[in-house]
Amino acid sequence: MVLPVIEAERIKHQMSREDLAKALHVSRRTVSNWQRGATKLPLSKLLALAALWGCSTDYLLGRGQ
């Protein structure tokens, strides 16, 4: 599953892939893989993204605002 919302939110919050990777304690490549849908986003990281950006997990998964 491709998660384009992650890319959009990353840009909206003026974060580089490196910034996001550091915030989530993963590699830049891991962030890129999530955005492309090459690897699955672990639930723990989905929750961390929602907390970081103040949005719902449903939103990040493309299921609504």
C-alpha positions, 0 to 999 in steps of 0.5 A, a space after each residue: 500500500 502506497 501512503 502518499 499522505 506521509 509525503 504530503 504531511 512531511 512536506 507540509 511540516 517542512 521536514 526532510 526525509 532525514 528529519 522524519 527518520 530521526 524523529 521516528 528513529 529509523 533510516 531515511 531509506 525506511 521512510 522512503 520505503 514506507 512512502 512508496 509502499 515497498 515496506 509496511 509501516 509498523 503500527 508503532 510508527 503509524 501511531 508516532 506519526 499521528 502524534 507527531 503531526 496531530 492527525 488521526 491514523 485513519 487520515 494517514 492511511 487515506 481513510 478520511 480527515 
